[in-house]
Amino acid sequence: MNDIKLALLGSPGAGKSAVLVRFLTRRFIGEYASNTNSLYHKRLSIDGRQLNLEVFDPCSQSSEVRCILEEPVDWADGFVVVYNISDRTSFMNAKNILRQIRETRMENCKGEMEVPVCLVGNKQDLCHARQVHEDEGRCLAQENRCHFQEVSAAESYQDIANLFTQLIRQVMEHLKYRADRRRYSGSKSMAKLINNVFGKRRKSV
């Protein structure tokens, strides 16, 4: 059984916890402020494969960028970055979060395939109060080479389920790529060792 670890990031009031609980329970919880970090667990099946899903939902009481610096970005196999389409500040914070993820992972995973990230514009039901156009979200996602989707945690379970499913599939591909890369690197090292041993032996004969 595969273990998949996701981190859910976003500004206070962006509705990231509502998005997550909608996915995990199908229920809409409305807005609430949490002053503690939460780790959620769920077993699910995707494409016939059984998975253990862990989702880390850090508190958003402080500056989100500072929060990321304090949290282990290396822990997660993938990220969901949420902003509120009716709050431009949350969009700017999402932009900073994406930059932070990219910079940290580029330092730690040189030469590796990029970690899967999904940018989510939440509260699509508040389009009458929209401050961030959909094209802006799509452009930001393209700049950061990540998936983008607008959703409404209040109105649609299916859209949220689809985006999590798509992200989890990308994470599974990413983990397989890393495992294959390590296996290839290990087999190359073994081949080099064998060549060295038998090469020296041949010379001594």
Phi and psi in degrees as a GROMACS rama.xvg file:
@    title "Ramachandran Plot"
@    xaxis  label "Phi"
@    yaxis  label "Psi"
@TYPE xy
-81.9209  144.67  ASN-2
-103.689  125.464  ASP-3
-118.053  127.719  ILE-4
-116.275  121.997  LYS-5
-118.185  148.468  LEU-6
-117.226  135.576  ALA-7
-109.562  118.893  LEU-8
-128.129  146.805  LEU-9
169.423  167.731  GLY-10
-73.1307  159.703  SER-11
-56.8223  133.165  PRO-12
86.2876  -1.67188  GLY-13
-74.8024  -19.5131  ALA-14
88.7194  22.6044  GLY-15
-63.5934  -40.2418  LYS-16
-66.9255  -35.6398  SER-17
-64.5591  -39.4662  ALA-18
-61.9496  -45.2216  VAL-19
-65.7175  -47.4912  LEU-20
-65.8378  -33.9939  VAL-21
-59.5606  -42.6298  ARG-22
-68.0823  -44.2678  PHE-23
-74.0813  -35.2935  LEU-24
-122.001  -7.88783  THR-25
71.4955  -3.63152  ARG-26
-96.3994  151.468  ARG-27
-99.9579  124.786  PHE-28
-97.0577  -10.0019  ILE-29
76.4826  -169.671  GLY-30
-91.2092  138.327  GLU-31
-150.892  150.451  TYR-32
-101.453  127.402  ALA-33
-113.157  136.136  SER-34
-105.363  16.1172  ASN-35
-130.349  153.164  THR-36
-77.3538  144.519  ASN-37
-126.966  141.911  SER-38
-122.119  117.848  LEU-39
-103.412  145.629  TYR-40
-123.533  140.625  HIS-41
-153.387  137.735  LYS-42
-97.1063  133.728  ARG-43
-149.17  166.696  LEU-44
-121.387  125.596  SER-45
-129.264  125.627  ILE-46
54.233  37.0861  ASP-47
79.6126  3.88805  GLY-48
-106.316  132.766  ARG-49
-82.0616  133.239  GLN-50
-129.503  146.373  LEU-51
-101.926  112.243  ASN-52
-101.107  129.312  LEU-53
-118.607  130.92  GLU-54
-124.924  122.037  VAL-55
-94.0876  123.217  PHE-56
-119.12  90.0948  ASP-57
-71.4343  153.463  PRO-58
-64.3399  153.389  CYS-59
-118.277  33.4  SER-60
-77.1435  -32.3824  GLN-61
-102.322  -176.464  SER-62
-56.4978  128.464  SER-63
-64.1284  -37.3759  GLU-64
-64.8322  -41.2757  VAL-65
-63.9587  -37.22  ARG-66
-61.2537  -41.2989  CYS-67
-65.9525  -40.5773  ILE-68
-59.7304  -32.8189  LEU-69
-82.3851  -23.7437  GLU-70
-93.7078  151.14  GLU-71
-75.9031  96.7375  PRO-72
-62.2335  -27.5005  VAL-73
-66.6666  -19.2791  ASP-74
-63.3694  -38.9844  TRP-75
-83.8656  144.113  ALA-76
-87.7642  -18.2572  ASP-77
-161.62  163.701  GLY-78
-132.067  143.66  PHE-79
-116.63  118.413  VAL-80
-110.316  119.03  VAL-81
-112.761  136.09  VAL-82
-131.555  165.388  TYR-83
-100.942  120.777  ASN-84
-64.1455  -16.1209  ILE-85
-99.8858  15.9775  SER-86
-142.355  102.248  ASP-87
-64.1433  -32.7738  ARG-88
-60.3401  -39.7636  THR-89
-65.4526  -31.4066  SER-90
-68.8998  -41.7053  PHE-91
-65.0808  -37.2062  MET-92
-64.6241  -39.7378  ASN-93
-61.2427  -38.6636  ALA-94
-60.882  -43.5988  LYS-95
-65.4792  -38.8823  ASN-96
-63.1719  -44.996  ILE-97
-61.0617  -41.527  LEU-98
-61.9427  -43.1483  ARG-99
-61.2627  -45.5729  GLN-100
-61.2351  -46.5736  ILE-101
-61.7798  -46.7927  ARG-102
-65.5061  -42.6501  GLU-103
-66.0862  -44.619  THR-104
-71.1862  -30.8007  ARG-105
-66.1948  -35.1682  MET-106
-70.0559  -41.0895  GLU-107
-89.6091  -22.2452  ASN-108
-127.542  53.6423  CYS-109
-62.1732  132.14  LYS-110
82.5003  -2.44235  GLY-111
-95.5527  158.654  GLU-112
-59.9986  142.535  MET-113
-67.4358  144.917  GLU-114
-66.7695  138.8  VAL-115
-68.0494  133.947  PRO-116
-136.961  141.73  VAL-117
-122.457  124.081  CYS-118
-93.1197  126.278  LEU-119
-122.049  122.519  VAL-120
-92.9462  106.35  GLY-121
-91.1732  168.753  ASN-122
67.4281  44.1661  LYS-123
-61.4876  -22.6101  GLN-124
-69.383  -13.4046  ASP-125
-99.5667  33.6207  LEU-126
-63.0912  -22.6658  CYS-127
-67.3355  -20.069  HIS-128
-111.519  20.4904  ALA-129
-58.4166  131.759  ARG-130
-114.644  -13.2701  GLN-131
-124.197  117.246  VAL-132
-71.8144  150.734  HIS-133
-58.6708  -38.0082  GLU-134
-61.4223  -32.8419  ASP-135
-65.491  -42.306  GLU-136
-63.7765  -43.0554  GLY-137
-64.4158  -40.7086  ARG-138
-64.8183  -41.7487  CYS-139
-62.4229  -40.9264  LEU-140
-64.8863  -41.3547  ALA-141
-63.0639  -40.4602  GLN-142
-60.9012  -35.0816  GLU-143
-100.466  8.16307  ASN-144
51.6261  50.6765  ARG-145
-132.612  165.709  CYS-146
-73.4834  150.259  HIS-147
-134.37  141.905  PHE-148
-156.846  139.725  GLN-149
-96.6155  138.437  GLU-150
-141.27  170.842  VAL-151
-130.074  107.676  SER-152
-60.6707  -29.4083  ALA-153
-72.8934  -26.7394  ALA-154
-114.786  -31.5661  GLU-155
-132.229  116.145  SER-156
-76.9884  -39.7781  TYR-157
-62.6151  -43.4022  GLN-158
-59.3784  -41.9055  ASP-159
-69.6535  -41.033  ILE-160
-60.6148  -40.5379  ALA-161
-63.9739  -42.8143  ASN-162
-69.2434  -38.4824  LEU-163
-66.4806  -40.8473  PHE-164
-62.2028  -43.7817  THR-165
-63.9445  -42.3458  GLN-166
-64.8064  -42.3786  LEU-167
-63.2034  -38.997  ILE-168
-60.8459  -42.9032  ARG-169
-63.4995  -40.3753  GLN-170
-62.5386  -42.8059  VAL-171
-61.3863  -40.4162  MET-172
-64.7066  -41.5523  GLU-173
-63.5984  -44.8987  HIS-174
-65.3514  -38.1721  LEU-175
-65.0033  -41.6332  LYS-176
-60.1728  -45.8276  TYR-177
-64.6504  -39.8875  ARG-178
-65.5662  -43.6996  ALA-179
-64.1647  -38.6393  ASP-180
-64.1535  -44.0881  ARG-181
-65.2997  -39.4043  ARG-182
-64.1868  -42.6262  ARG-183
-64.5932  -44.5512  TYR-184
-61.8852  -40.8166  SER-185
-65.8809  -40.9317  GLY-186
-69.0471  -33.8924  SER-187
-64.9688  -42.3395  LYS-188
-63.6497  -41.0302  SER-189
-65.3304  -42.2582  MET-190
-62.7279  -39.2097  ALA-191
-64.905  -42.5482  LYS-192
-62.5553  -45.3159  LEU-193
-62.9327  -42.6221  ILE-194
-62.0504  -41.3242  ASN-195
-62.7066  -45.5546  ASN-196
-64.6806  -51.7622  VAL-197
-75.4643  -27.9289  PHE-198
-63.8148  -44.2545  GLY-199
-66.1352  -39.1933  LYS-200
-64.5214  -38.7445  ARG-201
-63.7739  -40.107  ARG-202
-67.1459  -32.9034  LYS-203
-79.2062  -14.2129  SER-204
